[in-house]
């Protein structure tokens, strides 16, 4: 007798080994139709897999997040099936799940066009409509090699080389098409309905530029046509809001070949940068942080002590210099992060437990080498500014410091228009420093802290920093995209490696806990997010130009200048437009530039000592005294209305 425990603690009993699908069927036909896989004792399995002994079982349905990911992975196989029917000579590489869909890397002489994608998609829909059964076969590696050798699938054979000879391999049969995967996958095409192939890009095999360039075909899949249409609409909207286009349109910044991945900020863009920086600065100072500044270039020896030289060197910019009277070259590195430097400031002078927590903050200019193919406007750069901060505290203070940080972060996000955010708890990665014992303490401490705050979170296994676990804070923007921005990282390792200490109540020296934190993350990236979130319609307090004064004709120039000077003297960011152009042209031009307010000066306004006020979305706010407009603008800025 086999006993299977379900999530509601009920027990299902079976005389013989039973598949996950059969268990679902025994519960109800509706559940069986929705079943795509299952979790047996916490491990994902195909719906066709047999349960042969007592176990716990969670049915994975199509509408579940894990179910959706399985369907997306299966759609990559469906793409392979359709592609091989149209282009039999195509060689298949890998086809993993990604956010919102999947991709498949292929080796094909023909460069696929938009029309080709439409043809492949049509074939995929025809195959899906046939509702054929997907058959899973598990076999020895040598047998799988024979199959893929006979099918001239060179990339699959290369993948198999990395698998131990003793291991078995899972193959999924889609009629005449065969693919290899750990699974799980759907057992029927009925689950694959709402999908679309979106675009083609280039990708080196296994991400190595020494290897052949393949074609990477991207696709998206959703549980319903409604969700698919919404996603495609968001993609279209994202294209319109692309911060790179808007950055050029609004004269905010640019990039050029002489400094790849490094931003040339124009006056208006730099204004936004400084405003955001000062906004965070005020929040940090109110929360008890002390602002510092540390060097950008630090000796290799410090990076070796910190562990970065061993774990992060490939992403660091290294410099060598012949120093006078030195016997060898001095090797330095531009800092990719500020953590080791902050420890050096903490280490100045003896610290008592009474001095803790020590909160240090810096707008640190950091340099990280990113592959050229990964650079993406402000979103992925090589020179970045972090709103970097570090808290040195005792283990007893972890909970309160976590709470304080999340309160400040929540306030910042709220004032910037992001009302909700998700939290991920990221645990130890494969590449890390420190003993398992230290990692156990760090993970337990961070988990207990967030549990006591009664905050919802998801665990992201293996995504922690190399020195400690972390909380990642993820924003959702106006078009449903997620952005990981804020972070709180718990570190028991670096204080020990760099000999940071404090004198405890017992009179003995102890290593403090070091909490790495950032609210924005990269200031550059966050500005890119804001540009796209607001579509250039920045809130008044963050707008590089808050109002423009426009004269109707030359005879109103003097009055326009007078108003401009008055508003400028009160600290407002105002522009004067005295161009010899029609008033309608100037209004349209500034509306396109997303200027919050336009103040028009003509005969009537001169006579009444007023201005005619227009808002950027076309609203006519009527005539106002300058004093009244000034008060209104001040209130808009103070409230940080979004």
SEFI-747999 format. One line per 3 residues: number of its first residue (from 1); their letters; for each residue y, x, z of C-alpha. Coordinates in nm, 4 decimals. Example, Ala and Ser with C-alpha at 12.3 -4.5 7.8 and 13.67 -1.06 7.14 Angstrom:
// residues 2
1> as> -0.4500 1.2300 0.7800  -0.1060 1.3670 0.7140
***
This chain:
// residues 642
1> xxx> 0.0000 0.0000 0.0000  0.3446 0.1319 -0.1016  0.6456 0.0210 0.1041
4> xxx> 0.9910 0.0351 -0.0554  1.2981 -0.0026 0.1651  1.6024 -0.1632 -0.0013
7> xxx> 1.9721 -0.1142 0.0989  1.9695 -0.4394 0.3013  1.6797 -0.2916 0.5056
10> xxx> 1.4290 -0.5396 0.3579  1.0877 -0.4054 0.2606  0.9060 -0.4608 -0.0673
13> xxx> 0.5297 -0.3931 -0.0688  0.3185 -0.3024 -0.3720  -0.0520 -0.2332 -0.4081
16> xxx> -0.0059 0.0326 -0.6780  0.2611 0.2758 -0.7998  0.5517 0.0758 -0.9359
19> xxx> 0.8513 0.1562 -1.1597  1.2108 0.1077 -1.0503  1.2485 -0.1565 -1.3192
22> xxx> 0.9448 -0.3461 -1.1874  1.0897 -0.3457 -0.8369  1.4150 -0.4886 -0.9756
25> xxx> 1.2140 -0.7490 -1.1682  1.0335 -0.8525 -0.8486  1.3716 -0.9202 -0.6880
28> xxx> 1.5143 -1.1240 -0.9761  1.5440 -1.1410 -1.3556  1.9232 -1.1046 -1.3404
31> xxx> 1.8961 -0.7805 -1.1467  1.6291 -0.6530 -1.3848  1.8550 -0.7158 -1.6857
34> xxx> 2.1396 -0.5239 -1.5204  1.9242 -0.2297 -1.4019  1.9860 0.1049 -1.5704
37> xxx> 1.8398 0.3445 -1.3110  1.7705 0.3836 -0.9415  1.8104 0.6143 -0.6437
40> xxx> 1.4772 0.7007 -0.4839  1.5356 0.8649 -0.1456  1.8881 0.9403 -0.2655
43> xxx> 1.7783 1.1014 -0.5960  1.8734 0.9456 -0.9302  1.5731 0.8392 -1.1380
46> xxx> 1.5110 0.6591 -1.4662  1.4285 0.2905 -1.4450  1.0873 0.3707 -1.5963
49> xxx> 1.0022 0.6322 -1.3311  0.7182 0.5423 -1.0954  0.7475 0.5258 -0.7168
52> xxx> 0.4114 0.6475 -0.5873  0.4680 0.6599 -0.2105  0.6804 0.5003 0.0591
55> xxx> 1.0473 0.5431 -0.0241  1.3992 0.4027 0.0005  1.5408 0.2574 -0.3215
58> xxx> 1.8883 0.1681 -0.4428  1.9024 -0.0135 -0.7765  2.1762 0.1205 -1.0080
61> xxx> 2.3266 -0.1555 -1.2240  2.5345 -0.1326 -1.5389  2.8488 -0.2455 -1.3537
64> xxx> 2.8175 0.0266 -1.0867  3.0195 0.3465 -1.1328  2.7028 0.5567 -1.1450
67> xxx> 2.5549 0.3033 -1.3844  2.8564 0.3314 -1.6117  2.8210 0.7117 -1.6172
70> xxx> 2.4525 0.6763 -1.7133  2.5432 0.4375 -1.9947  2.8074 0.6804 -2.1192
73> xxx> 2.5543 0.9629 -2.1184  2.3096 0.7444 -2.3083  2.5822 0.6679 -2.5627
76> xxx> 2.6032 1.0406 -2.6373  2.2340 1.0202 -2.7344  2.3063 0.7116 -2.9458
79> xxx> 2.5761 0.9141 -3.1224  2.3203 1.1874 -3.1918  2.0794 0.9281 -3.3317
82> xxx> 2.3414 0.7868 -3.5704  2.4750 1.1284 -3.6710  2.1317 1.2620 -3.7642
85> xxx> 2.0636 0.9575 -3.9783  2.3808 1.0215 -4.1782  2.3769 1.4044 -4.1609
88> xxx> 2.0134 1.5151 -4.1168  2.1106 1.8861 -4.1247  2.3390 1.8566 -3.8201
91> xxx> 2.2319 2.0653 -3.5228  2.2847 1.9137 -3.1773  2.4156 2.1235 -2.8869
94> xxx> 2.5180 1.9420 -2.5663  2.6499 1.5918 -2.4937  2.7678 1.5459 -2.1334
97> xxx> 2.9538 1.2649 -1.9593  3.3262 1.3113 -1.9025  3.5942 1.0936 -1.7516
100> xxx> 3.6007 0.7608 -1.9403  3.3317 0.8599 -2.1885  3.1370 1.1484 -2.3343
103> xxx> 3.1420 1.4200 -2.5965  2.8798 1.5889 -2.8127  2.9060 1.9417 -2.9533
106> xxx> 2.7512 1.9662 -3.2989  2.7004 2.2305 -3.5654  2.7737 2.0725 -3.9024
109> xxx> 2.9093 2.2338 -4.2196  3.1175 1.9295 -4.3050  3.4362 1.8892 -4.1033
112> xxx> 3.4299 1.5365 -3.9693  3.7295 1.3167 -4.0506  3.8571 0.9932 -3.9012
115> xxx> 3.6741 0.8009 -4.1745  3.3528 0.9881 -4.0928  3.3836 0.8889 -3.7262
118> xxx> 3.4237 0.5257 -3.8295  3.1073 0.5477 -4.0417  2.9112 0.7061 -3.7566
121> xxx> 3.0433 0.4454 -3.5142  2.9350 0.1651 -3.7496  2.5863 0.3148 -3.7627
124> xxx> 2.5822 0.3421 -3.3786  2.6672 -0.0279 -3.3484  2.3912 -0.1197 -3.5944
127> xxx> 2.1382 0.0836 -3.3942  2.2608 -0.0610 -3.0653  2.2320 -0.4165 -3.1996
130> xxx> 1.8646 -0.3546 -3.2830  1.8077 -0.3222 -2.9065  1.5346 -0.0621 -2.9462
133> xxx> 1.3520 0.0786 -2.6483  1.4247 0.4327 -2.5292  1.1053 0.6130 -2.4324
136> xxx> 1.1064 0.8977 -2.1820  0.8424 1.1713 -2.2012  0.8048 1.4567 -1.9540
139> xxx> 0.6249 1.7613 -2.0913  0.5757 2.1361 -2.0410  0.8552 2.3595 -2.1654
142> xxx> 0.6295 2.5112 -2.4335  0.5622 2.1671 -2.5825  0.9350 2.0863 -2.5919
145> xxx> 0.9979 2.4174 -2.7689  0.7434 2.3268 -3.0355  0.9137 1.9918 -3.0940
148> xxx> 1.2652 2.1309 -3.1296  1.1467 2.4246 -3.3398  0.9921 2.1792 -3.5852
151> xxx> 1.3240 1.9920 -3.5943  1.5350 2.3092 -3.6471  1.7374 2.2401 -3.3321
154> xxx> 1.8455 2.5967 -3.2572  2.0823 2.5081 -2.9732  1.8199 2.3063 -2.7880
157> xxx> 1.5842 2.6068 -2.8170  1.8534 2.8324 -2.6723  1.8961 2.5943 -2.3777
160> xxx> 1.5201 2.5959 -2.3231  1.5246 2.9771 -2.2950  1.7145 2.9393 -1.9656
163> xxx> 1.4450 2.7126 -1.8192  1.1517 2.8623 -1.6298  0.8213 2.8482 -1.8185
166> xxx> 0.6601 2.6578 -1.5311  0.9134 2.3767 -1.5387  0.8695 2.0470 -1.7164
169> xxx> 1.1291 1.9050 -1.9561  1.2422 1.5452 -2.0054  1.2743 1.4232 -2.3648
172> xxx> 1.4195 1.0870 -2.4656  1.2908 0.9254 -2.7829  1.5354 0.7039 -2.9732
175> xxx> 1.3038 0.5914 -3.2507  1.2875 0.8962 -3.4826  1.5599 1.0839 -3.2904
178> xxx> 1.4670 1.3050 -2.9924  1.7077 1.4443 -2.7332  1.6613 1.6528 -2.4215
181> xxx> 1.8158 1.5756 -2.0856  1.7576 1.5677 -1.7130  1.8574 1.2021 -1.7240
184> xxx> 1.8561 0.9379 -1.6165  1.9240 0.7263 -1.9253  1.9055 0.3593 -2.0123
187> xxx> 1.5705 0.2322 -2.1331  1.7277 -0.0053 -2.3832  2.0257 -0.0093 -2.6159
190> xxx> 2.1297 -0.3530 -2.4882  2.3606 -0.1848 -2.2346  2.5601 0.0038 -2.5020
193> xxx> 2.8086 -0.2383 -2.6545  3.1744 -0.1543 -2.5886  3.2229 0.1971 -2.7249
196> xxx> 3.4370 0.3889 -2.9722  3.4480 0.7406 -3.1168  3.8014 0.8670 -3.0602
199> xxx> 3.8568 1.2147 -3.2045  3.7160 1.5561 -3.2998  3.8112 1.8947 -3.1568
202> xxx> 3.6803 2.2505 -3.1776  3.4698 2.4106 -2.9042  3.2911 2.7440 -2.8839
205> xxx> 2.9208 2.7250 -2.8058  2.8875 2.7621 -2.4285  3.2627 2.8152 -2.4029
208> xxx> 3.2396 3.1741 -2.5260  3.4838 3.2778 -2.8005  3.2240 3.5273 -2.9233
211> xxx> 2.9992 3.2378 -3.0199  3.0228 2.9997 -3.3133  3.2911 2.7335 -3.3177
214> xxx> 3.1324 2.3874 -3.3047  3.2775 2.0409 -3.3598  3.3223 1.8395 -3.0420
217> xxx> 3.3139 1.4650 -3.1026  3.4657 1.2553 -2.8243  3.3794 0.8968 -2.7466
220> xxx> 3.4614 0.6362 -2.4854  3.2470 0.3546 -2.3452  3.3125 0.0651 -2.1091
223> xxx> 3.1246 -0.2276 -1.9628  3.3167 -0.4819 -2.1672  3.5256 -0.5125 -2.4819
226> xxx> 3.8173 -0.6129 -2.2612  3.7956 -0.2864 -2.0651  3.7572 -0.0901 -2.3886
229> xxx> 4.0658 -0.2508 -2.5442  4.2656 -0.1811 -2.2295  4.1576 0.1839 -2.2343
232> xxx> 4.2444 0.2239 -2.6039  4.5810 0.0628 -2.5381  4.6373 0.3123 -2.2553
235> xxx> 4.5489 0.5997 -2.4893  4.8066 0.4740 -2.7392  5.0617 0.4417 -2.4615
238> xxx> 4.9772 0.7926 -2.3357  5.0464 0.9292 -2.6846  5.3890 0.7656 -2.6782
241> xxx> 5.4560 0.9020 -2.3300  5.3314 1.2562 -2.3994  5.5527 1.4729 -2.1786
244> xxx> 5.5654 1.7450 -2.4429  5.7289 1.5071 -2.6919  5.9582 1.3550 -2.4305
247> xxx> 6.0474 1.6995 -2.2964  6.1761 1.7908 -2.6420  6.3389 1.4518 -2.6997
250> xxx> 6.5312 1.4642 -2.3709  6.6011 1.8402 -2.3912  6.4147 1.9250 -2.0683
253> xxx> 6.2054 2.2353 -2.1491  6.0190 2.4261 -2.4152  5.7414 2.6832 -2.4641
256> xxx> 5.7215 2.9733 -2.7071  5.4701 3.2373 -2.8151  5.6419 3.5224 -2.6323
259> xxx> 5.5468 3.3661 -2.2966  5.2401 3.1445 -2.3462  5.1838 2.8963 -2.0663
262> xxx> 5.5218 2.9719 -1.9074  5.8072 2.7223 -1.9063  6.1583 2.7707 -2.0410
265> xxx> 6.3506 2.5143 -1.8362  6.6640 2.3692 -1.9949  6.9567 2.2544 -1.7750
268> xxx> 6.8442 1.8910 -1.7487  6.4808 1.9851 -1.6844  6.5796 2.2427 -1.4237
271> xxx> 6.7950 1.9795 -1.2536  6.4861 1.7593 -1.2116  6.2904 2.0605 -1.0835
274> xxx> 6.5540 2.1438 -0.8190  6.5899 1.7801 -0.7122  6.2149 1.7484 -0.6618
277> xxx> 6.2007 2.0818 -0.4800  6.4833 1.9824 -0.2427  6.3188 1.6440 -0.1854
280> xxx> 5.9975 1.8125 -0.0699  6.1952 2.0725 0.1257  6.3625 1.8019 0.3350
283> xxx> 6.0289 1.6321 0.4041  5.8695 1.9611 0.5115  6.1536 2.0616 0.7391
286> xxx> 6.1422 1.7192 0.9065  5.7665 1.7659 0.9584  5.8143 2.0938 1.1446
289> xxx> 5.7613 2.3497 0.8667  5.9568 2.6733 0.8420  6.0345 2.7870 0.4902
292> xxx> 5.9576 3.1466 0.3928  5.9507 3.3652 0.0821  5.6837 3.6228 0.0022
295> xxx> 5.6440 3.8912 -0.2688  5.4975 3.8062 -0.6078  5.3239 4.1437 -0.6435
298> xxx> 5.0734 4.2576 -0.3818  4.8449 4.5568 -0.3582  4.4816 4.5281 -0.4634
301> xxx> 4.3714 4.6180 -0.1085  4.5062 4.2914 0.0300  4.3312 4.0891 -0.2406
304> xxx> 4.0080 4.2723 -0.1611  4.0395 4.1880 0.2074  4.1130 3.8226 0.1301
307> xxx> 3.8155 3.7913 -0.1053  4.0239 3.6985 -0.4105  3.9541 4.0303 -0.5845
310> xxx> 3.5826 3.9577 -0.5829  3.5922 3.5807 -0.6395  3.9080 3.5201 -0.8467
313> xxx> 3.9939 3.8463 -1.0263  3.9275 3.7143 -1.3791  4.2168 3.4718 -1.3332
316> xxx> 4.4593 3.7322 -1.1948  4.7240 3.9367 -1.3729  4.6616 4.3022 -1.2825
319> xxx> 4.9225 4.5793 -1.2981  4.8857 4.9564 -1.2715  5.1640 5.2015 -1.2014
322> xxx> 5.1899 5.5780 -1.1544  5.3654 5.6045 -0.8234  5.5606 5.9203 -0.7477
325> xxx> 5.3577 6.1740 -0.5430  5.0495 5.9490 -0.5582  4.7149 6.1026 -0.6528
328> xxx> 4.5988 5.7912 -0.8375  4.7340 5.4820 -1.0037  4.8412 5.2036 -0.7732
331> xxx> 4.6765 4.8753 -0.8650  4.8623 4.5545 -0.7888  4.8210 4.1916 -0.8822
334> xxx> 5.0658 3.9104 -0.9394  4.9805 3.6531 -0.6767  4.7770 3.3549 -0.8012
337> xxx> 4.8396 3.1901 -0.4641  5.0407 3.2611 -0.1508  4.7722 3.2342 0.1201
340> xxx> 4.7181 3.6068 0.2019  5.0939 3.6682 0.2078  5.1481 3.3838 0.4546
343> xxx> 4.8899 3.5368 0.6867  5.0954 3.8576 0.6830  5.3981 3.6679 0.8147
346> xxx> 5.1875 3.4922 1.0769  5.0533 3.8315 1.1888  5.4001 3.9618 1.2773
349> xxx> 5.4179 3.9526 1.6536  5.1702 3.8281 1.9124  5.0973 3.4550 1.9036
352> xxx> 4.9935 3.2456 2.2015  4.8048 2.9165 2.1921  5.1352 2.7681 2.3074
355> xxx> 5.2920 2.8776 1.9730  5.0406 2.6798 1.7681  5.0545 2.5062 1.5333
358> xxx> 5.2597 2.7401 1.3166  5.3599 2.5654 0.9931  5.4840 2.7820 0.7051
361> xxx> 5.5991 2.6566 0.3649  5.7013 2.8268 0.0421  5.7846 2.7269 -0.3108
364> xxx> 5.5653 3.0059 -0.4345  5.5825 3.1310 -0.7901  5.2208 3.2045 -0.8867
367> xxx> 5.0541 3.3459 -1.1964  4.7045 3.2523 -1.3090  4.5438 3.3543 -1.6316
370> xxx> 4.4211 3.0412 -1.8075  4.2395 3.0582 -2.1401  4.4804 2.9792 -2.4228
373> xxx> 4.2698 2.6835 -2.5323  4.3160 2.5154 -2.1940  4.6967 2.5369 -2.1867
376> xxx> 4.8562 2.1919 -2.2116  5.2321 2.1636 -2.1757  5.3365 2.1366 -1.8118
379> xxx> 4.9924 2.0118 -1.7112  4.8199 2.3502 -1.7466  5.0359 2.6618 -1.7301
382> xxx> 5.0006 3.0296 -1.6449  5.3136 3.0522 -1.4305  5.3454 2.7750 -1.1755
385> xxx> 5.5410 2.6901 -0.8648  5.3400 2.5514 -0.5741  5.4840 2.3555 -0.2849
388> xxx> 5.2591 2.5779 -0.0822  5.2154 2.5463 0.2907  4.9841 2.6804 0.5590
391> xxx> 4.9177 2.5538 0.9084  4.7781 2.7932 1.1674  4.6238 2.5926 1.4491
394> xxx> 4.3369 2.5578 1.6948  4.0233 2.3566 1.6177  4.1462 2.0909 1.8626
397> xxx> 4.4596 2.0468 1.6498  4.2790 1.9857 1.3183  4.2745 1.6085 1.3609
400> xxx> 4.6442 1.5724 1.4490  4.7532 1.8152 1.1761  4.5436 1.6291 0.9200
403> xxx> 4.7071 1.3045 1.0261  5.0591 1.4542 1.0157  5.0027 1.5951 0.6691
406> xxx> 4.8644 1.2699 0.5277  5.1605 1.0773 0.6732  5.4109 1.3080 0.4981
409> xxx> 5.2110 1.3015 0.1738  5.1898 0.9199 0.1806  5.5659 0.8932 0.2334
412> xxx> 5.6393 1.1300 -0.0579  5.4054 0.9519 -0.2979  5.5425 0.6124 -0.1976
415> xxx> 5.9028 0.7155 -0.2611  5.8024 0.8544 -0.6003  5.6472 0.5204 -0.6946
418> xxx> 5.2788 0.5960 -0.6333  5.1724 0.3305 -0.3837  4.8009 0.4091 -0.3753
421> xxx> 4.5893 0.7218 -0.3882  4.2241 0.8145 -0.3529  4.0803 1.0860 -0.1310
424> xxx> 3.7893 1.3150 -0.2153  3.6182 1.5334 0.0436  3.5033 1.8420 -0.1484
427> xxx> 3.2239 2.0471 0.0077  3.0988 2.4081 -0.0272  3.0703 2.5510 -0.3798
430> xxx> 2.7965 2.7863 -0.4980  3.0432 3.0758 -0.5152  3.2004 3.1112 -0.1708
433> xxx> 3.2816 3.3428 0.1169  3.1704 3.2996 0.4761  2.8433 3.2117 0.6477
436> xxx> 2.6733 2.8733 0.6316  2.7485 2.8361 1.0026  3.1231 2.8683 0.9404
439> xxx> 3.1022 2.6218 0.6515  2.9119 2.3744 0.8691  3.1889 2.3904 1.1313
442> xxx> 3.4638 2.3540 0.8719  3.3041 2.0606 0.6878  3.2221 1.8790 1.0134
445> xxx> 3.5754 1.9271 1.1476  3.7442 1.7948 0.8325  3.5061 1.5011 0.8040
448> xxx> 3.5575 1.4035 1.1685  3.9354 1.4219 1.1270  3.9446 1.1873 0.8294
451> xxx> 3.6871 0.9527 0.9837  3.9080 0.9091 1.2920  4.1959 0.8127 1.0613
454> xxx> 3.9782 0.5317 0.9186  4.0592 0.6366 0.5647  3.8245 0.5700 0.2752
457> xxx> 3.7048 0.8755 0.0863  3.4376 0.9942 -0.1516  3.2335 1.3097 -0.1103
460> xxx> 3.2506 1.5529 -0.4005  2.9606 1.7926 -0.3515  3.0253 2.1562 -0.4393
463> xxx> 3.3923 2.1166 -0.5357  3.5442 2.2918 -0.2348  3.7580 2.6068 -0.2520
466> xxx> 3.5657 2.9337 -0.2297  3.6894 2.9808 0.1286  3.6578 2.6294 0.2699
469> xxx> 3.6134 2.2520 0.2246  3.9093 2.0390 0.1242  4.0584 1.6949 0.0872
472> xxx> 4.1938 1.6194 -0.2594  4.4485 1.3416 -0.3052  4.4317 1.1620 -0.6400
475> xxx> 4.7107 0.9490 -0.7855  4.6717 0.6697 -1.0397  4.9588 0.6413 -1.2872
478> xxx> 5.1064 0.3471 -1.4796  4.8367 0.3637 -1.7471  4.5393 0.4041 -1.5116
481> xxx> 4.4967 0.7813 -1.5434  4.4001 0.9786 -1.2367  4.5738 1.2992 -1.1309
484> xxx> 4.4571 1.5274 -0.8531  4.7774 1.6578 -0.6935  4.7859 1.6978 -0.3166
487> xxx> 4.5290 1.9000 -0.1264  4.4409 1.9918 0.2314  4.1961 2.2798 0.2650
490> xxx> 4.0329 2.3886 0.5888  3.9712 2.7609 0.6194  3.7826 2.9457 0.8939
493> xxx> 3.7301 3.2510 0.6725  4.0668 3.3953 0.5707  4.2105 3.4276 0.9253
496> xxx> 3.9035 3.6289 1.0198  3.9097 3.8431 0.7031  4.2800 3.9213 0.7516
499> xxx> 4.2597 3.9522 1.1304  4.4921 3.6655 1.2228  4.4729 3.6030 1.5978
502> xxx> 4.6265 3.4206 1.8903  4.5867 3.4570 2.2655  4.4039 3.1544 2.4051
505> xxx> 4.4241 2.9866 2.7447  4.1421 3.2165 2.8538  4.3554 3.5238 2.7861
508> xxx> 4.1231 3.6301 2.5048  4.2103 3.6749 2.1379  4.0833 3.4114 1.8917
511> xxx> 4.1134 3.3471 1.5192  4.3209 3.0400 1.4329  4.2124 2.7768 1.1856
514> xxx> 4.4115 2.8009 0.8633  4.4909 2.4794 0.6770  4.6100 2.5245 0.3192
517> xxx> 4.8143 2.2262 0.1975  5.0249 2.1070 -0.0934  5.1702 1.7657 -0.1721
520> xxx> 5.2734 1.8063 -0.5349  5.0385 2.0951 -0.6109  5.2007 2.2507 -0.9145
523> xxx> 5.5656 2.1403 -0.9381  5.5526 2.1884 -1.3150  5.2467 1.9676 -1.3507
526> xxx> 5.3914 1.7018 -1.1224  5.7079 1.6857 -1.3320  5.4870 1.6387 -1.6385
529> xxx> 5.3176 1.3482 -1.4590  5.6554 1.1978 -1.3647  5.7873 1.2261 -1.7209
532> xxx> 5.4882 1.0271 -1.8463  5.4827 0.7883 -1.5496  5.8472 0.6880 -1.5992
535> xxx> 5.8454 0.7329 -1.9793  6.1679 0.9277 -1.9299  6.3265 0.6461 -1.7243
538> xxx> 6.3658 0.8547 -1.4121  6.4872 0.6818 -1.0961  6.8590 0.7273 -1.0481
541> xxx> 6.8241 0.9893 -0.7747  6.6014 1.2027 -0.9999  6.7840 1.1513 -1.3316
544> xxx> 6.9457 1.4724 -1.4575  7.2414 1.2632 -1.5786  7.3135 0.9557 -1.3685
547> xxx> 7.5998 0.8114 -1.5678  7.7934 0.8801 -1.8855  8.1600 0.7888 -1.9376
550> xxx> 8.2358 0.6734 -2.2922  8.5811 0.6206 -2.4417  8.6235 0.3568 -2.7121
553> xxx> 8.8988 0.5531 -2.8893  9.1021 0.8703 -2.8482  9.3795 0.6895 -2.6635
556> xxx> 9.1347 0.6239 -2.3785  9.0375 0.9904 -2.3446  9.2721 1.0641 -2.0537
559> xxx> 9.1389 0.7727 -1.8471  8.7798 0.8672 -1.9269  8.8454 1.2239 -1.8096
562> xxx> 9.0035 1.0954 -1.4893  8.6984 0.8776 -1.4106  8.4619 1.1641 -1.4948
565> xxx> 8.6381 1.4005 -1.2549  8.6468 1.1406 -0.9779  8.2723 1.0699 -0.9973
568> xxx> 8.1892 1.4374 -1.0373  8.3900 1.5241 -0.7249  8.1765 1.2775 -0.5285
571> xxx> 7.8616 1.4679 -0.6216  7.7312 1.2444 -0.8982  7.5741 1.3977 -1.2086
574> xxx> 7.7952 1.2536 -1.4821  7.8632 1.3333 -1.8445  8.1736 1.2733 -2.0527
577> xxx> 8.1270 1.1580 -2.4137  8.4501 1.1877 -2.6126  8.2868 1.2179 -2.9536
580> xxx> 8.4716 1.0635 -3.2460  8.1913 0.8145 -3.3095  8.1649 0.4374 -3.3026
583> xxx> 8.1120 0.2960 -2.9531  7.7901 0.1228 -3.0650  7.6494 0.4565 -3.1827
586> xxx> 7.7300 0.6301 -2.8544  7.5818 0.3478 -2.6455  7.2632 0.3500 -2.8537
589> xxx> 7.2390 0.7299 -2.8293  7.2631 0.7361 -2.4493  7.0257 0.4418 -2.4193
592> xxx> 6.7711 0.6452 -2.6178  6.8307 0.9341 -2.3759  6.7430 0.7026 -2.0849
595> xxx> 7.0769 0.7572 -1.9023  7.0788 0.5067 -1.6118  7.4404 0.3902 -1.6507
598> xxx> 7.7031 0.3916 -1.9228  8.0661 0.3417 -1.8242  8.2807 0.2227 -2.1152
601> xxx> 8.6582 0.2714 -2.1066  8.8840 0.0701 -2.3403  9.2175 -0.1119 -2.3329
604> xxx> 9.1004 -0.3785 -2.0883  8.9506 -0.1224 -1.8528  9.2661 0.0877 -1.8548
607> xxx> 9.4802 -0.2144 -1.7746  9.2587 -0.3331 -1.4863  9.1615 0.0155 -1.3637
610> xxx> 8.7929 -0.0666 -1.4078  8.4956 0.0392 -1.6180  8.2558 -0.1749 -1.8173
613> xxx> 7.9086 -0.0918 -1.6843  7.5874 -0.1066 -1.8860  7.2414 -0.0227 -1.7473
616> xxx> 6.9948 0.1770 -1.9609  6.7747 -0.1225 -2.0415  7.0696 -0.3021 -2.1969
619> xxx> 7.1868 -0.5096 -1.8996  7.5604 -0.5759 -1.9014  7.6724 -0.5406 -1.5388
622> xxx> 8.0308 -0.6391 -1.6234  8.3528 -0.4754 -1.5123  8.3663 -0.2765 -1.1889
625> xxx> 8.6201 -0.0821 -0.9894  8.5242 0.2859 -0.9796  8.4931 0.2590 -0.6037
628> xxx> 8.2471 -0.0299 -0.6369  8.0407 0.1522 -0.8973  8.0421 0.4646 -0.6820
631> xxx> 7.9134 0.2674 -0.3822  7.6430 0.1024 -0.5933  7.5305 0.4385 -0.7321
634> xxx> 7.5250 0.5912 -0.3845  7.3054 0.3086 -0.2586  7.0646 0.3486 -0.5537
637> xxx> 7.0351 0.7192 -0.4809  6.9937 0.6705 -0.1060  6.7211 0.4069 -0.1436
640> xxx> 6.5335 0.6145 -0.4018  6.4653 0.2915 -0.5856  6.2013 0.3373 -0.8555
***
